[in-house]
């Protein structure tokens, strides 16, 4: 399974990658600090899942999300954000998010979703 983490925080990217590597069923885990590079990586690496923050340098995760969902094949997109308002949730789901989690309260749930996807893929 291939995973892409797009988050402007190096600490968050590092922690997510560390937690994902513990699962040991990944072909590759890529990281991007901004939306432009994230889209480029998504087009090149064709991840099965993307963990996406909404607040990114130079762009918004809300803008990146529909672009990711138009890639072929489209990845499962897990939004993990500190902007976990009902309005943001609705907008993300309307733009194609598969999951939406509050970074401050549901950080590990994003990893559990990816783990579940990896297990389903390997079955």
HELIX and SHEET records of a PDB file:
HELIX    1   1 UNK A   10  UNK A   21  1                                  12    
HELIX    2   2 UNK A   35  UNK A   45  1                                  11    
HELIX    3   3 UNK A   61  UNK A   69  1                                   9    
HELIX    4   4 UNK A   86  UNK A   94  1                                   9    
HELIX    5   5 UNK A  103  UNK A  122  1                                  20    
SHEET    1   A 5 UNK A  28  UNK A  32  0                                        
SHEET    2   A 5 UNK A   2  UNK A   6  1                                        
SHEET    3   A 5 UNK A  49  UNK A  52  1                                        
SHEET    4   A 5 UNK A  76  UNK A  81  1                                        
SHEET    5   A 5 UNK A  99  UNK A 102  1                                        
SHEET    1   B 2 UNK A  55  UNK A  56  0                                        
SHEET    2   B 2 UNK A  59  UNK A  60 -1                                        
END                                                                             
